[in-house]
């Protein structure tokens, strides 16, 4: 829905972690095996070093040869990797929240369907004493300007959530700890009830990349026109509706405007979802009533379930302990990030390679960039957000990084993912047995790319559906498509170093973290995986191997 312009370069996202930050201790690498050379002396495509078995390395002595904007590279044995350093050695940071936020993305569809299909006439097993509920709602009403009053319809929605959506609510209890402190700061700035933070749960299940069927996008689900109205940049590269900070400020401005029209927060909520025009029509059709529950039957179907879902969510998160709802909470207080203005076009892959942070983590921290590229456009300011512990590496080597990236782009015939010819576009018809991972492997593209090109919000496909696919080699891709449908190569003849055997508790995220340079999308593409579920004992390829 809506975004805003936010000028500060840094903010602190508060988290509560249930694990301790630990320091890694390791062997010292013998100096005769380490030497520093300049990046220009080796091929530009030298990538990550296999760090398995290396736990600690002393900081290398500075070299006068590195003062000409060359990037330092360390060699250990016959392997090389970029060795960017801050002015001091950065500490290892906890990636718990990256995992939580990445896995949370799939919950948007569930929340969207929940709001759309709310039926206040449905009979649900009563898990909550009515008198207790009335008392708690009365207490909520005393501390918030929302009209939190008991009625049988709201009771049914709350009971339905308790019975059928416990898992969803518990996930929201966890992820809300990442976003709510920032929401509350902005809501307070605009004098909006702090309980409005629960609206983002109903809107997007706290997924900044969420996109509805009609195109509403981001944590606060702004439509394109409304986003533009509140100065949210939407282009081929960038969608600031997905920027957590800018979209939150825009949402605050829009909600303030709606409250100024209706002078009632319940009606402001309804107008946020369906537009002020639909609320005015519902008021007229009801005979002039202005209480949400009196005009509810005259509102669009989705909006009719919207305010009850908001109130039920607010109640359950406020009284989570009383209902045994448990999110993951930990003792760690802060997860700190900072931003730097980008002075040249740069891709997430390049940042990951140089700074040593995973592409998936970059996507979580920088959700506004649609193509995993941060553009450089005259007159506009785009920023990169990194953990504090990694920011120093980038800033201390900024000029050398830009020079290196420029050389990389020059060396590639078509460096940008969207720069493909129209002739390279394929229209693919989904067949029985197809799934996104299989199709992606067939054409040598990513699952996330297919979803982005076709506006897909989930991995579900239907037979006969047409998909647009861009490939740099349509001829070879076409030949591949005509071959046997078996696209996932056997792991039988692969060396053990190229295979990971899934253990209990493994996930795509944890596996990708074990192998530097391998992302979740890599694992999906190389193994024909469309979802997140893994069975213990499954053998996963760790390379784009044909045999």
C-alpha positions, 0 to 999 in steps of 0.5 A: 500500500504506501511508502515514505521518504526517510533521511537517516542512514542508519537504524537499529532493529531490535531483536531478542535472540535465544542463542548466544553470540559465539566467537570462532577460535581456530588454527593459525595459518602458517605464514609461508602459505600466505601471500598477498597479491593484487587483484589485477594479477589474477583473473577477475572471476576468482571467487570464494575460498573454501574455508572448511577447516580454517577457523582463524587467520591473523590479520595480514600486514598492510602492503604498500602495493595495495594503495593503487585501488587494487583489492587485496587477495589472500592465497592459502595453498593454491586457493585465493579469495578476496581479503577485504578488511575493516580498520579492525577485525569484524566480529561474527554476527548472528544470522538467526534473524536472516533465517527467521525473516527468509522463512517467514516469506511464505506466510503471506499467502496464508494471511491473505486467504485468512482475511479474504475468507473470514466468515463471522457466521461460522460455528467454531469450537469455543476455546475461550470463556466469553466473560473472560474475553469481554473483560480482556477486550474492555481492558484493551479498549481502555488503552487504545483509541480503537473501538475494541468492543465485544460482539459475537462476530469478533468472538468467532474470529478470535476463536477461529484464529486460536484453533486454526492459525496458532502456528501463524500467530506464533510465527508473527510473535517471533518476526514482529520483534524485528519490525515492531520497534521501528514501526512504533518509532514512526507511529509515535512520530505521527501521533498514531496509536501504537497498536496500528503496528498489528496492521502490517501483520494483517496486510503482509504477514510482515513480508516486505516482498509480499505482493497481492493479486491486484499488485499491492506490494510490501509490508504495508501493501501499497498500490502503485498509484498510492505509492507514487502519491507518497513519493515511493520510487517504483522503477525497473530496478527499485520498488520502494514500497518494499523498503521497510523504513520508507513504506512505514513512514508513507503508511503513517502519512496515509493513515493520518490523512484517512483519520483526518477524513473519518475521525475514527480509527476503525473507519480509517483501517477500512479505508486503508484497505478498500479506499475512502470512496468505498467506506463513504458508499457503505456509510450511505447505504447503511443509512448514515451509520458510522460504526464499522460493525454497522456498515460492515455488510456494505463493504467489499468482501475483503474489507469486511474481514479486514478489521475483525482480523486486525482486532483478533490479531491485536487481541492474540498478540496482547494476550499471547501468554494467556493462550499459550502462544509462544514465539522464539525469544532470546537474550540478544538485544540488538541486531545493528545495521547501517547504510552507505550511499552507492556511487556506482551500479553494483550487484548483490552477487558482487557485494556477496563475493567481496564483503562476504555476506550471503546473497539471501541476507542481502535480499532480506536487508535490501528488499527494495531492489527488484533485480538484486542490483543497486542502480546508480541514477543521476539525481537519485540516492540509493543505499546499501544496508549491511550489518554493522560488522560488515559495513567497515569492509565496504567503506574502507575499500569503497574506491577499490570495490567500484573500480573492480566492479566496473572492470567486471561489468566491462568483461561481460557481454551482457552483465545485467539480468534484465538486458536481454533481447526480445528474441530471447524470450520464451513462452512456456506452457506448463505440462503435467508434472512440471514444477518451478525448479524443474522448469528453471533447471531446464532453461538455466535460470533461477526459480526466483527469476521465473516468479519475478518475470511472471508475477507469481506469489507462490510456487504453485502452477496449473497445467496449461499456464503460460510462463515468460522466461528470458534466457541468454541462449534460447537455442540451446535451451530449446534443445534442452527442453526437447530432451528427456524431462529428467533434468536432475542429474544423478548424484551416483558418480559425483565425488563426496565433496560435491554432495550433502546428505540431508540430516534431521534438522537441516534446511536449505538455509542451514545447508547454504550457510555451510558451503560458502558461495552456494545460495538457497536458489542454487540448491533448488536449481541444481536439485529440482527442489520447488519447496522448503521440505527436505527428507533426512537421507536425501543427497543434494548436489553442491554444484551445477553438475551434469553427471 
